[in-house]
Amino acid sequence: MVEPNYDLVRAQAQLAFLFERDAKYAEAQDLLQQIIDAPMPLEVRHRVAETYARVLRLRNKWSELDHFLDPYLERLKTEGDSE
């Protein structure tokens, strides 16, 4: 089994955060979709999920937002994360 490359995921997440900051929402969404299910530290996962949800909201992608948030929040509950 290949070890997850946390440094690569962090770099991709940082690039997506910069896209979002610069109002390049389509680019941010594309990059976040690529990494959203990748193994990453929990603090990075929370920030990625928050940014992804915000980008979907800013792009008026309400259906996609619902399809993302429901399973994400359920997964957090089953993993024991109460935040």
mmCIF file of the N, C-alpha and C atoms, coordinates in Angstrom:
data_MODEL
# 
_entry.id   MODEL 
# 
loop_
_atom_site.group_PDB 
_atom_site.id 
_atom_site.type_symbol 
_atom_site.label_atom_id 
_atom_site.label_alt_id 
_atom_site.label_comp_id 
_atom_site.label_asym_id 
_atom_site.label_entity_id 
_atom_site.label_seq_id 
_atom_site.pdbx_PDB_ins_code 
_atom_site.Cartn_x 
_atom_site.Cartn_y 
_atom_site.Cartn_z 
_atom_site.occupancy 
_atom_site.B_iso_or_equiv 
_atom_site.pdbx_formal_charge 
_atom_site.auth_seq_id 
_atom_site.auth_comp_id 
_atom_site.auth_asym_id 
_atom_site.auth_atom_id 
_atom_site.pdbx_PDB_model_num 
ATOM 1   N N  . MET A 1 1  ? 0.836   -1.179 0.000   1.00 0.00 ? 1  MET A N  1 
ATOM 2   C CA . MET A 1 1  ? 0.000   0.000  0.000   1.00 0.00 ? 1  MET A CA 1 
ATOM 3   C C  . MET A 1 1  ? 0.887   1.251  0.000   1.00 0.00 ? 1  MET A C  1 
ATOM 4   N N  . VAL A 1 2  ? 0.496   2.239  -0.769  1.00 0.00 ? 2  VAL A N  1 
ATOM 5   C CA . VAL A 1 2  ? 1.251   3.467  -0.894  1.00 0.00 ? 2  VAL A CA 1 
ATOM 6   C C  . VAL A 1 2  ? 0.852   4.417  0.236   1.00 0.00 ? 2  VAL A C  1 
ATOM 7   N N  . GLU A 1 3  ? 1.848   5.006  0.868   1.00 0.00 ? 3  GLU A N  1 
ATOM 8   C CA . GLU A 1 3  ? 1.589   5.985  1.931   1.00 0.00 ? 3  GLU A CA 1 
ATOM 9   C C  . GLU A 1 3  ? 1.003   7.253  1.319   1.00 0.00 ? 3  GLU A C  1 
ATOM 10  N N  . PRO A 1 4  ? 0.019   7.853  1.988   1.00 0.00 ? 4  PRO A N  1 
ATOM 11  C CA . PRO A 1 4  ? -0.555  9.104  1.469   1.00 0.00 ? 4  PRO A CA 1 
ATOM 12  C C  . PRO A 1 4  ? 0.490   10.218 1.473   1.00 0.00 ? 4  PRO A C  1 
ATOM 13  N N  . ASN A 1 5  ? 0.440   11.045 0.451   1.00 0.00 ? 5  ASN A N  1 
ATOM 14  C CA . ASN A 1 5  ? 1.371   12.169 0.336   1.00 0.00 ? 5  ASN A CA 1 
ATOM 15  C C  . ASN A 1 5  ? 0.689   13.421 0.887   1.00 0.00 ? 5  ASN A C  1 
ATOM 16  N N  . TYR A 1 6  ? 0.794   13.600 2.198   1.00 0.00 ? 6  TYR A N  1 
ATOM 17  C CA . TYR A 1 6  ? 0.145   14.728 2.854   1.00 0.00 ? 6  TYR A CA 1 
ATOM 18  C C  . TYR A 1 6  ? 0.673   16.073 2.362   1.00 0.00 ? 6  TYR A C  1 
ATOM 19  N N  . ASP A 1 7  ? 1.956   16.129 2.033   1.00 0.00 ? 7  ASP A N  1 
ATOM 20  C CA . ASP A 1 7  ? 2.522   17.393 1.550   1.00 0.00 ? 7  ASP A CA 1 
ATOM 21  C C  . ASP A 1 7  ? 1.885   17.812 0.233   1.00 0.00 ? 7  ASP A C  1 
ATOM 22  N N  . LEU A 1 8  ? 1.662   16.853 -0.662  1.00 0.00 ? 8  LEU A N  1 
ATOM 23  C CA . LEU A 1 8  ? 1.033   17.162 -1.939  1.00 0.00 ? 8  LEU A CA 1 
ATOM 24  C C  . LEU A 1 8  ? -0.405  17.636 -1.730  1.00 0.00 ? 8  LEU A C  1 
ATOM 25  N N  . VAL A 1 9  ? -1.146  16.940 -0.872  1.00 0.00 ? 9  VAL A N  1 
ATOM 26  C CA . VAL A 1 9  ? -2.529  17.328 -0.607  1.00 0.00 ? 9  VAL A CA 1 
ATOM 27  C C  . VAL A 1 9  ? -2.581  18.716 0.030   1.00 0.00 ? 9  VAL A C  1 
ATOM 28  N N  . ARG A 1 10 ? -1.676  18.989 0.973   1.00 0.00 ? 10 ARG A N  1 
ATOM 29  C CA . ARG A 1 10 ? -1.634  20.332 1.588   1.00 0.00 ? 10 ARG A CA 1 
ATOM 30  C C  . ARG A 1 10 ? -1.355  21.408 0.544   1.00 0.00 ? 10 ARG A C  1 
ATOM 31  N N  . ALA A 1 11 ? -0.428  21.129 -0.387  1.00 0.00 ? 11 ALA A N  1 
ATOM 32  C CA . ALA A 1 11 ? -0.098  22.107 -1.431  1.00 0.00 ? 11 ALA A CA 1 
ATOM 33  C C  . ALA A 1 11 ? -1.298  22.325 -2.359  1.00 0.00 ? 11 ALA A C  1 
ATOM 34  N N  . GLN A 1 12 ? -1.969  21.250 -2.737  1.00 0.00 ? 12 GLN A N  1 
ATOM 35  C CA . GLN A 1 12 ? -3.152  21.389 -3.588  1.00 0.00 ? 12 GLN A CA 1 
ATOM 36  C C  . GLN A 1 12 ? -4.258  22.156 -2.852  1.00 0.00 ? 12 GLN A C  1 
ATOM 37  N N  . ALA A 1 13 ? -4.432  21.857 -1.576  1.00 0.00 ? 13 ALA A N  1 
ATOM 38  C CA . ALA A 1 13 ? -5.435  22.573 -0.783  1.00 0.00 ? 13 ALA A CA 1 
ATOM 39  C C  . ALA A 1 13 ? -5.091  24.054 -0.705  1.00 0.00 ? 13 ALA A C  1 
ATOM 40  N N  . GLN A 1 14 ? -3.828  24.380 -0.484  1.00 0.00 ? 14 GLN A N  1 
ATOM 41  C CA . GLN A 1 14 ? -3.422  25.788 -0.413  1.00 0.00 ? 14 GLN A CA 1 
ATOM 42  C C  . GLN A 1 14 ? -3.691  26.501 -1.731  1.00 0.00 ? 14 GLN A C  1 
ATOM 43  N N  . LEU A 1 15 ? -3.423  25.836 -2.841  1.00 0.00 ? 15 LEU A N  1 
ATOM 44  C CA . LEU A 1 15 ? -3.708  26.429 -4.143  1.00 0.00 ? 15 LEU A CA 1 
ATOM 45  C C  . LEU A 1 15 ? -5.209  26.672 -4.303  1.00 0.00 ? 15 LEU A C  1 
ATOM 46  N N  . ALA A 1 16 ? -6.025  25.720 -3.881  1.00 0.00 ? 16 ALA A N  1 
ATOM 47  C CA . ALA A 1 16 ? -7.479  25.892 -3.949  1.00 0.00 ? 16 ALA A CA 1 
ATOM 48  C C  . ALA A 1 16 ? -7.925  27.064 -3.069  1.00 0.00 ? 16 ALA A C  1 
ATOM 49  N N  . PHE A 1 17 ? -7.322  27.213 -1.888  1.00 0.00 ? 17 PHE A N  1 
ATOM 50  C CA . PHE A 1 17 ? -7.661  28.339 -1.010  1.00 0.00 ? 17 PHE A CA 1 
ATOM 51  C C  . PHE A 1 17 ? -7.327  29.666 -1.688  1.00 0.00 ? 17 PHE A C  1 
ATOM 52  N N  . LEU A 1 18 ? -6.201  29.697 -2.386  1.00 0.00 ? 18 LEU A N  1 
ATOM 53  C CA . LEU A 1 18 ? -5.811  30.923 -3.097  1.00 0.00 ? 18 LEU A CA 1 
ATOM 54  C C  . LEU A 1 18 ? -6.769  31.215 -4.247  1.00 0.00 ? 18 LEU A C  1 
ATOM 55  N N  . PHE A 1 19 ? -7.171  30.176 -4.982  1.00 0.00 ? 19 PHE A N  1 
ATOM 56  C CA . PHE A 1 19 ? -8.170  30.365 -6.044  1.00 0.00 ? 19 PHE A CA 1 
ATOM 57  C C  . PHE A 1 19 ? -9.450  30.956 -5.463  1.00 0.00 ? 19 PHE A C  1 
ATOM 58  N N  . GLU A 1 20 ? -9.901  30.410 -4.347  1.00 0.00 ? 20 GLU A N  1 
ATOM 59  C CA . GLU A 1 20 ? -11.136 30.895 -3.719  1.00 0.00 ? 20 GLU A CA 1 
ATOM 60  C C  . GLU A 1 20 ? -10.974 32.341 -3.273  1.00 0.00 ? 20 GLU A C  1 
ATOM 61  N N  . ARG A 1 21 ? -9.854  32.654 -2.681  1.00 0.00 ? 21 ARG A N  1 
ATOM 62  C CA . ARG A 1 21 ? -9.581  34.019 -2.230  1.00 0.00 ? 21 ARG A CA 1 
ATOM 63  C C  . ARG A 1 21 ? -9.602  35.012 -3.391  1.00 0.00 ? 21 ARG A C  1 
ATOM 64  N N  . ASP A 1 22 ? -9.102  34.582 -4.539  1.00 0.00 ? 22 ASP A N  1 
ATOM 65  C CA . ASP A 1 22 ? -9.026  35.445 -5.713  1.00 0.00 ? 22 ASP A CA 1 
ATOM 66  C C  . ASP A 1 22 ? -10.271 35.360 -6.598  1.00 0.00 ? 22 ASP A C  1 
ATOM 67  N N  . ALA A 1 23 ? -11.333 34.788 -6.053  1.00 0.00 ? 23 ALA A N  1 
ATOM 68  C CA . ALA A 1 23 ? -12.633 34.671 -6.738  1.00 0.00 ? 23 ALA A CA 1 
ATOM 69  C C  . ALA A 1 23 ? -12.541 33.839 -8.020  1.00 0.00 ? 23 ALA A C  1 
ATOM 70  N N  . LYS A 1 24 ? -11.654 32.877 -8.042  1.00 0.00 ? 24 LYS A N  1 
ATOM 71  C CA . LYS A 1 24 ? -11.563 31.923 -9.153  1.00 0.00 ? 24 LYS A CA 1 
ATOM 72  C C  . LYS A 1 24 ? -12.274 30.648 -8.697  1.00 0.00 ? 24 LYS A C  1 
ATOM 73  N N  . TYR A 1 25 ? -13.585 30.766 -8.556  1.00 0.00 ? 25 TYR A N  1 
ATOM 74  C CA . TYR A 1 25 ? -14.376 29.722 -7.919  1.00 0.00 ? 25 TYR A CA 1 
ATOM 75  C C  . TYR A 1 25 ? -14.425 28.429 -8.715  1.00 0.00 ? 25 TYR A C  1 
ATOM 76  N N  . ALA A 1 26 ? -14.502 28.505 -10.020 1.00 0.00 ? 26 ALA A N  1 
ATOM 77  C CA . ALA A 1 26 ? -14.539 27.291 -10.841 1.00 0.00 ? 26 ALA A CA 1 
ATOM 78  C C  . ALA A 1 26 ? -13.231 26.510 -10.687 1.00 0.00 ? 26 ALA A C  1 
ATOM 79  N N  . GLU A 1 27 ? -12.109 27.217 -10.700 1.00 0.00 ? 27 GLU A N  1 
ATOM 80  C CA . GLU A 1 27 ? -10.811 26.565 -10.538 1.00 0.00 ? 27 GLU A CA 1 
ATOM 81  C C  . GLU A 1 27 ? -10.695 25.948 -9.150  1.00 0.00 ? 27 GLU A C  1 
ATOM 82  N N  . ALA A 1 28 ? -11.151 26.678 -8.146  1.00 0.00 ? 28 ALA A N  1 
ATOM 83  C CA . ALA A 1 28 ? -11.119 26.161 -6.775  1.00 0.00 ? 28 ALA A CA 1 
ATOM 84  C C  . ALA A 1 28 ? -11.980 24.909 -6.666  1.00 0.00 ? 28 ALA A C  1 
ATOM 85  N N  . GLN A 1 29 ? -13.168 24.955 -7.234  1.00 0.00 ? 29 GLN A N  1 
ATOM 86  C CA . GLN A 1 29 ? -14.063 23.802 -7.158  1.00 0.00 ? 29 GLN A CA 1 
ATOM 87  C C  . GLN A 1 29 ? -13.438 22.582 -7.834  1.00 0.00 ? 29 GLN A C  1 
ATOM 88  N N  . ASP A 1 30 ? -12.876 22.763 -9.017  1.00 0.00 ? 30 ASP A N  1 
ATOM 89  C CA . ASP A 1 30 ? -12.255 21.645 -9.732  1.00 0.00 ? 30 ASP A CA 1 
ATOM 90  C C  . ASP A 1 30 ? -11.140 21.009 -8.898  1.00 0.00 ? 30 ASP A C  1 
ATOM 91  N N  . LEU A 1 31 ? -10.293 21.825 -8.309  1.00 0.00 ? 31 LEU A N  1 
ATOM 92  C CA . LEU A 1 31 ? -9.177  21.303 -7.529  1.00 0.00 ? 31 LEU A CA 1 
ATOM 93  C C  . LEU A 1 31 ? -9.671  20.636 -6.245  1.00 0.00 ? 31 LEU A C  1 
ATOM 94  N N  . LEU A 1 32 ? -10.620 21.256 -5.583  1.00 0.00 ? 32 LEU A N  1 
ATOM 95  C CA . LEU A 1 32 ? -11.154 20.675 -4.354  1.00 0.00 ? 32 LEU A CA 1 
ATOM 96  C C  . LEU A 1 32 ? -11.853 19.349 -4.616  1.00 0.00 ? 32 LEU A C  1 
ATOM 97  N N  . GLN A 1 33 ? -12.545 19.226 -5.742  1.00 0.00 ? 33 GLN A N  1 
ATOM 98  C CA . GLN A 1 33 ? -13.192 17.960 -6.094  1.00 0.00 ? 33 GLN A CA 1 
ATOM 99  C C  . GLN A 1 33 ? -12.162 16.846 -6.260  1.00 0.00 ? 33 GLN A C  1 
ATOM 100 N N  . GLN A 1 34 ? -10.987 17.204 -6.745  1.00 0.00 ? 34 GLN A N  1 
ATOM 101 C CA . GLN A 1 34 ? -9.940  16.203 -6.960  1.00 0.00 ? 34 GLN A CA 1 
ATOM 102 C C  . GLN A 1 34 ? -9.358  15.688 -5.652  1.00 0.00 ? 34 GLN A C  1 
ATOM 103 N N  . ILE A 1 35 ? -9.342  16.535 -4.615  1.00 0.00 ? 35 ILE A N  1 
ATOM 104 C CA . ILE A 1 35 ? -8.671  16.128 -3.381  1.00 0.00 ? 35 ILE A CA 1 
ATOM 105 C C  . ILE A 1 35 ? -9.619  15.853 -2.220  1.00 0.00 ? 35 ILE A C  1 
ATOM 106 N N  . ILE A 1 36 ? -10.908 16.097 -2.379  1.00 0.00 ? 36 ILE A N  1 
ATOM 107 C CA . ILE A 1 36 ? -11.840 16.039 -1.260  1.00 0.00 ? 36 ILE A CA 1 
ATOM 108 C C  . ILE A 1 36 ? -11.847 14.678 -0.563  1.00 0.00 ? 36 ILE A C  1 
ATOM 109 N N  . ASP A 1 37 ? -11.610 13.597 -1.284  1.00 0.00 ? 37 ASP A N  1 
ATOM 110 C CA . ASP A 1 37 ? -11.632 12.259 -0.692  1.00 0.00 ? 37 ASP A CA 1 
ATOM 111 C C  . ASP A 1 37 ? -10.242 11.699 -0.421  1.00 0.00 ? 37 ASP A C  1 
ATOM 112 N N  . ALA A 1 38 ? -9.219  12.496 -0.681  1.00 0.00 ? 38 ALA A N  1 
ATOM 113 C CA . ALA A 1 38 ? -7.846  12.033 -0.454  1.00 0.00 ? 38 ALA A CA 1 
ATOM 114 C C  . ALA A 1 38 ? -7.560  11.964 1.050   1.00 0.00 ? 38 ALA A C  1 
ATOM 115 N N  . PRO A 1 39 ? -6.694  11.051 1.443   1.00 0.00 ? 39 PRO A N  1 
ATOM 116 C CA . PRO A 1 39 ? -6.284  11.023 2.850   1.00 0.00 ? 39 PRO A CA 1 
ATOM 117 C C  . PRO A 1 39 ? -5.552  12.314 3.196   1.00 0.00 ? 39 PRO A C  1 
ATOM 118 N N  . MET A 1 40 ? -5.932  12.910 4.319   1.00 0.00 ? 40 MET A N  1 
ATOM 119 C CA . MET A 1 40 ? -5.288  14.147 4.762   1.00 0.00 ? 40 MET A CA 1 
ATOM 120 C C  . MET A 1 40 ? -5.506  14.298 6.257   1.00 0.00 ? 40 MET A C  1 
ATOM 121 N N  . PRO A 1 41 ? -4.667  15.093 6.908   1.00 0.00 ? 41 PRO A N  1 
ATOM 122 C CA . PRO A 1 41 ? -4.864  15.343 8.330   1.00 0.00 ? 41 PRO A CA 1 
ATOM 123 C C  . PRO A 1 41 ? -6.230  15.997 8.573   1.00 0.00 ? 41 PRO A C  1 
ATOM 124 N N  . LEU A 1 42 ? -6.789  15.740 9.737   1.00 0.00 ? 42 LEU A N  1 
ATOM 125 C CA . LEU A 1 42 ? -8.135  16.199 10.051  1.00 0.00 ? 42 LEU A CA 1 
ATOM 126 C C  . LEU A 1 42 ? -8.277  17.713 9.947   1.00 0.00 ? 42 LEU A C  1 
ATOM 127 N N  . GLU A 1 43 ? -7.291  18.468 10.404  1.00 0.00 ? 43 GLU A N  1 
ATOM 128 C CA . GLU A 1 43 ? -7.407  19.925 10.335  1.00 0.00 ? 43 GLU A CA 1 
ATOM 129 C C  . GLU A 1 43 ? -7.432  20.429 8.894   1.00 0.00 ? 43 GLU A C  1 
ATOM 130 N N  . VAL A 1 44 ? -6.713  19.755 8.017   1.00 0.00 ? 44 VAL A N  1 
ATOM 131 C CA . VAL A 1 44 ? -6.742  20.103 6.596   1.00 0.00 ? 44 VAL A CA 1 
ATOM 132 C C  . VAL A 1 44 ? -8.093  19.713 6.009   1.00 0.00 ? 44 VAL A C  1 
ATOM 133 N N  . ARG A 1 45 ? -8.601  18.525 6.387   1.00 0.00 ? 45 ARG A N  1 
ATOM 134 C CA . ARG A 1 45 ? -9.892  18.061 5.885   1.00 0.00 ? 45 ARG A CA 1 
ATOM 135 C C  . ARG A 1 45 ? -10.997 19.050 6.224   1.00 0.00 ? 45 ARG A C  1 
ATOM 136 N N  . HIS A 1 46 ? -10.995 19.565 7.441   1.00 0.00 ? 46 HIS A N  1 
ATOM 137 C CA . HIS A 1 46 ? -12.032 20.529 7.834   1.00 0.00 ? 46 HIS A CA 1 
ATOM 138 C C  . HIS A 1 46 ? -11.946 21.803 6.989   1.00 0.00 ? 46 HIS A C  1 
ATOM 139 N N  . ARG A 1 47 ? -10.741 22.295 6.788   1.00 0.00 ? 47 ARG A N  1 
ATOM 140 C CA . ARG A 1 47 ? -10.587 23.525 6.010   1.00 0.00 ? 47 ARG A CA 1 
ATOM 141 C C  . ARG A 1 47 ? -10.949 23.294 4.538   1.00 0.00 ? 47 ARG A C  1 
ATOM 142 N N  . VAL A 1 48 ? -10.574 22.143 3.998   1.00 0.00 ? 48 VAL A N  1 
ATOM 143 C CA . VAL A 1 48 ? -10.924 21.809 2.620   1.00 0.00 ? 48 VAL A CA 1 
ATOM 144 C C  . VAL A 1 48 ? -12.439 21.724 2.472   1.00 0.00 ? 48 VAL A C  1 
ATOM 145 N N  . ALA A 1 49 ? -13.092 21.032 3.406   1.00 0.00 ? 49 ALA A N  1 
ATOM 146 C CA . ALA A 1 49 ? -14.552 20.888 3.340   1.00 0.00 ? 49 ALA A CA 1 
ATOM 147 C C  . ALA A 1 49 ? -15.247 22.237 3.477   1.00 0.00 ? 49 ALA A C  1 
ATOM 148 N N  . GLU A 1 50 ? -14.761 23.074 4.382   1.00 0.00 ? 50 GLU A N  1 
ATOM 149 C CA . GLU A 1 50 ? -15.351 24.404 4.558   1.00 0.00 ? 50 GLU A CA 1 
ATOM 150 C C  . GLU A 1 50 ? -15.201 25.240 3.289   1.00 0.00 ? 50 GLU A C  1 
ATOM 151 N N  . THR A 1 51 ? -14.033 25.209 2.697   1.00 0.00 ? 51 THR A N  1 
ATOM 152 C CA . THR A 1 51 ? -13.795 25.976 1.469   1.00 0.00 ? 51 THR A CA 1 
ATOM 153 C C  . THR A 1 51 ? -14.629 25.431 0.317   1.00 0.00 ? 51 THR A C  1 
ATOM 154 N N  . TYR A 1 52 ? -14.709 24.116 0.213   1.00 0.00 ? 52 TYR A N  1 
ATOM 155 C CA . TYR A 1 52 ? -15.499 23.498 -0.851  1.00 0.00 ? 52 TYR A CA 1 
ATOM 156 C C  . TYR A 1 52 ? -16.970 23.893 -0.719  1.00 0.00 ? 52 TYR A C  1 
ATOM 157 N N  . ALA A 1 53 ? -17.495 23.836 0.496   1.00 0.00 ? 53 ALA A N  1 
ATOM 158 C CA . ALA A 1 53 ? -18.890 24.229 0.725   1.00 0.00 ? 53 ALA A CA 1 
ATOM 159 C C  . ALA A 1 53 ? -19.109 25.698 0.377   1.00 0.00 ? 53 ALA A C  1 
ATOM 160 N N  . ARG A 1 54 ? -18.170 26.545 0.755   1.00 0.00 ? 54 ARG A N  1 
ATOM 161 C CA . ARG A 1 54 ? -18.294 27.976 0.458   1.00 0.00 ? 54 ARG A CA 1 
ATOM 162 C C  . ARG A 1 54 ? -18.258 28.234 -1.047  1.00 0.00 ? 54 ARG A C  1 
ATOM 163 N N  . VAL A 1 55 ? -17.367 27.551 -1.745  1.00 0.00 ? 55 VAL A N  1 
ATOM 164 C CA . VAL A 1 55 ? -17.263 27.715 -3.198  1.00 0.00 ? 55 VAL A CA 1 
ATOM 165 C C  . VAL A 1 55 ? -18.557 27.266 -3.880  1.00 0.00 ? 55 VAL A C  1 
ATOM 166 N N  . LEU A 1 56 ? -19.105 26.144 -3.445  1.00 0.00 ? 56 LEU A N  1 
ATOM 167 C CA . LEU A 1 56 ? -20.374 25.687 -4.030  1.00 0.00 ? 56 LEU A CA 1 
ATOM 168 C C  . LEU A 1 56 ? -21.479 26.702 -3.779  1.00 0.00 ? 56 LEU A C  1 
ATOM 169 N N  . ARG A 1 57 ? -21.508 27.265 -2.578  1.00 0.00 ? 57 ARG A N  1 
ATOM 170 C CA . ARG A 1 57 ? -22.519 28.282 -2.256  1.00 0.00 ? 57 ARG A CA 1 
ATOM 171 C C  . ARG A 1 57 ? -22.330 29.517 -3.127  1.00 0.00 ? 57 ARG A C  1 
ATOM 172 N N  . LEU A 1 58 ? -21.106 29.969 -3.275  1.00 0.00 ? 58 LEU A N  1 
ATOM 173 C CA . LEU A 1 58 ? -20.827 31.168 -4.068  1.00 0.00 ? 58 LEU A CA 1 
ATOM 174 C C  . LEU A 1 58 ? -21.135 30.959 -5.552  1.00 0.00 ? 58 LEU A C  1 
ATOM 175 N N  . ARG A 1 59 ? -21.097 29.706 -5.988  1.00 0.00 ? 59 ARG A N  1 
ATOM 176 C CA . ARG A 1 59 ? -21.411 29.397 -7.391  1.00 0.00 ? 59 ARG A CA 1 
ATOM 177 C C  . ARG A 1 59 ? -22.869 28.994 -7.575  1.00 0.00 ? 59 ARG A C  1 
ATOM 178 N N  . ASN A 1 60 ? -23.659 29.134 -6.510  1.00 0.00 ? 60 ASN A N  1 
ATOM 179 C CA . ASN A 1 60 ? -25.084 28.764 -6.542  1.00 0.00 ? 60 ASN A CA 1 
ATOM 180 C C  . ASN A 1 60 ? -25.289 27.306 -6.939  1.00 0.00 ? 60 ASN A C  1 
ATOM 181 N N  . LYS A 1 61 ? -24.447 26.448 -6.444  1.00 0.00 ? 61 LYS A N  1 
ATOM 182 C CA . LYS A 1 61 ? -24.533 25.006 -6.706  1.00 0.00 ? 61 LYS A CA 1 
ATOM 183 C C  . LYS A 1 61 ? -25.188 24.336 -5.493  1.00 0.00 ? 61 LYS A C  1 
ATOM 184 N N  . TRP A 1 62 ? -26.433 24.707 -5.218  1.00 0.00 ? 62 TRP A N  1 
ATOM 185 C CA . TRP A 1 62 ? -27.122 24.284 -4.001  1.00 0.00 ? 62 TRP A CA 1 
ATOM 186 C C  . TRP A 1 62 ? -27.331 22.776 -3.961  1.00 0.00 ? 62 TRP A C  1 
ATOM 187 N N  . SER A 1 63 ? -27.680 22.168 -5.059  1.00 0.00 ? 63 SER A N  1 
ATOM 188 C CA . SER A 1 63 ? -27.893 20.729 -5.083  1.00 0.00 ? 63 SER A CA 1 
ATOM 189 C C  . SER A 1 63 ? -26.589 19.987 -4.785  1.00 0.00 ? 63 SER A C  1 
ATOM 190 N N  . GLU A 1 64 ? -25.506 20.436 -5.409  1.00 0.00 ? 64 GLU A N  1 
ATOM 191 C CA . GLU A 1 64 ? -24.202 19.823 -5.156  1.00 0.00 ? 64 GLU A CA 1 
ATOM 192 C C  . GLU A 1 64 ? -23.783 20.023 -3.705  1.00 0.00 ? 64 GLU A C  1 
ATOM 193 N N  . LEU A 1 65 ? -24.111 21.180 -3.151  1.00 0.00 ? 65 LEU A N  1 
ATOM 194 C CA . LEU A 1 65 ? -23.788 21.459 -1.757  1.00 0.00 ? 65 LEU A CA 1 
ATOM 195 C C  . LEU A 1 65 ? -24.512 20.479 -0.835  1.00 0.00 ? 65 LEU A C  1 
ATOM 196 N N  . ASP A 1 66 ? -25.800 20.264 -1.091  1.00 0.00 ? 66 ASP A N  1 
ATOM 197 C CA . ASP A 1 66 ? -26.555 19.289 -0.293  1.00 0.00 ? 66 ASP A CA 1 
ATOM 198 C C  . ASP A 1 66 ? -25.963 17.882 -0.420  1.00 0.00 ? 66 ASP A C  1 
ATOM 199 N N  . HIS A 1 67 ? -25.599 17.495 -1.646  1.00 0.00 ? 67 HIS A N  1 
ATOM 200 C CA . HIS A 1 67 ? -25.038 16.164 -1.867  1.00 0.00 ? 67 HIS A CA 1 
ATOM 201 C C  . HIS A 1 67 ? -23.664 16.007 -1.219  1.00 0.00 ? 67 HIS A C  1 
ATOM 202 N N  . PHE A 1 68 ? -22.966 17.104 -1.031  1.00 0.00 ? 68 PHE A N  1 
ATOM 203 C CA . PHE A 1 68 ? -21.666 17.047 -0.358  1.00 0.00 ? 68 PHE A CA 1 
ATOM 204 C C  . PHE A 1 68 ? -21.827 17.071 1.154   1.00 0.00 ? 68 PHE A C  1 
ATOM 205 N N  . LEU A 1 69 ? -22.620 17.991 1.662   1.00 0.00 ? 69 LEU A N  1 
ATOM 206 C CA . LEU A 1 69 ? -22.702 18.192 3.110   1.00 0.00 ? 69 LEU A CA 1 
ATOM 207 C C  . LEU A 1 69 ? -23.342 17.030 3.857   1.00 0.00 ? 69 LEU A C  1 
ATOM 208 N N  . ASP A 1 70 ? -24.416 16.494 3.344   1.00 0.00 ? 70 ASP A N  1 
ATOM 209 C CA . ASP A 1 70 ? -25.103 15.420 4.065   1.00 0.00 ? 70 ASP A CA 1 
ATOM 210 C C  . ASP A 1 70 ? -24.179 14.235 4.362   1.00 0.00 ? 70 ASP A C  1 
ATOM 211 N N  . PRO A 1 71 ? -23.522 13.652 3.360   1.00 0.00 ? 71 PRO A N  1 
ATOM 212 C CA . PRO A 1 71 ? -22.625 12.528 3.660   1.00 0.00 ? 71 PRO A CA 1 
ATOM 213 C C  . PRO A 1 71 ? -21.404 12.954 4.487   1.00 0.00 ? 71 PRO A C  1 
ATOM 214 N N  . TYR A 1 72 ? -20.909 14.167 4.247   1.00 0.00 ? 72 TYR A N  1 
ATOM 215 C CA . TYR A 1 72 ? -19.735 14.631 4.991   1.00 0.00 ? 72 TYR A CA 1 
ATOM 216 C C  . TYR A 1 72 ? -20.063 14.744 6.478   1.00 0.00 ? 72 TYR A C  1 
ATOM 217 N N  . LEU A 1 73 ? -21.176 15.364 6.796   1.00 0.00 ? 73 LEU A N  1 
ATOM 218 C CA . LEU A 1 73 ? -21.564 15.518 8.193   1.00 0.00 ? 73 LEU A CA 1 
ATOM 219 C C  . LEU A 1 73 ? -21.863 14.166 8.834   1.00 0.00 ? 73 LEU A C  1 
ATOM 220 N N  . GLU A 1 74 ? -22.470 13.272 8.093   1.00 0.00 ? 74 GLU A N  1 
ATOM 221 C CA . GLU A 1 74 ? -22.744 11.934 8.622   1.00 0.00 ? 74 GLU A CA 1 
ATOM 222 C C  . GLU A 1 74 ? -21.448 11.189 8.901   1.00 0.00 ? 74 GLU A C  1 
ATOM 223 N N  . ARG A 1 75 ? -20.486 11.319 8.002   1.00 0.00 ? 75 ARG A N  1 
ATOM 224 C CA . ARG A 1 75 ? -19.189 10.668 8.208   1.00 0.00 ? 75 ARG A CA 1 
ATOM 225 C C  . ARG A 1 75 ? -18.499 11.213 9.442   1.00 0.00 ? 75 ARG A C  1 
ATOM 226 N N  . LEU A 1 76 ? -18.589 12.519 9.670   1.00 0.00 ? 76 LEU A N  1 
ATOM 227 C CA . LEU A 1 76 ? -17.986 13.103 10.864  1.00 0.00 ? 76 LEU A CA 1 
ATOM 228 C C  . LEU A 1 76 ? -18.617 12.541 12.133  1.00 0.00 ? 76 LEU A C  1 
ATOM 229 N N  . LYS A 1 77 ? -19.939 12.363 12.112  1.00 0.00 ? 77 LYS A N  1 
ATOM 230 C CA . LYS A 1 77 ? -20.627 11.790 13.269  1.00 0.00 ? 77 LYS A CA 1 
ATOM 231 C C  . LYS A 1 77 ? -20.138 10.366 13.549  1.00 0.00 ? 77 LYS A C  1 
ATOM 232 N N  . THR A 1 78 ? -20.017 9.566  12.503  1.00 0.00 ? 78 THR A N  1 
ATOM 233 C CA . THR A 1 78 ? -19.595 8.174  12.699  1.00 0.00 ? 78 THR A CA 1 
ATOM 234 C C  . THR A 1 78 ? -18.133 8.074  13.103  1.00 0.00 ? 78 THR A C  1 
ATOM 235 N N  . GLU A 1 79 ? -17.332 9.070  12.725  1.00 0.00 ? 79 GLU A N  1 
ATOM 236 C CA . GLU A 1 79 ? -15.922 9.079  13.112  1.00 0.00 ? 79 GLU A CA 1 
ATOM 237 C C  . GLU A 1 79 ? -15.729 9.662  14.506  1.00 0.00 ? 79 GLU A C  1 
ATOM 238 N N  . GLY A 1 80 ? -16.813 10.178 15.089  1.00 0.00 ? 80 GLY A N  1 
ATOM 239 C CA . GLY A 1 80 ? -16.731 10.687 16.453  1.00 0.00 ? 80 GLY A CA 1 
ATOM 240 C C  . GLY A 1 80 ? -16.322 12.135 16.559  1.00 0.00 ? 80 GLY A C  1 
ATOM 241 N N  . ASP A 1 81 ? -16.346 12.898 15.482  1.00 0.00 ? 81 ASP A N  1 
ATOM 242 C CA . ASP A 1 81 ? -15.989 14.313 15.521  1.00 0.00 ? 81 ASP A CA 1 
ATOM 243 C C  . ASP A 1 81 ? -17.250 15.116 15.801  1.00 0.00 ? 81 ASP A C  1 
ATOM 244 N N  . SER A 1 82 ? -17.304 15.761 16.934  1.00 0.00 ? 82 SER A N  1 
ATOM 245 C CA . SER A 1 82 ? -18.514 16.486 17.317  1.00 0.00 ? 82 SER A CA 1 
ATOM 246 C C  . SER A 1 82 ? -18.522 17.935 16.844  1.00 0.00 ? 82 SER A C  1 
ATOM 247 N N  . GLU A 1 83 ? -17.424 18.405 16.265  1.00 0.00 ? 83 GLU A N  1 
ATOM 248 C CA . GLU A 1 83 ? -17.376 19.793 15.794  1.00 0.00 ? 83 GLU A CA 1 
ATOM 249 C C  . GLU A 1 83 ? -18.056 19.877 14.479  1.00 0.00 ? 83 GLU A C  1 
# 
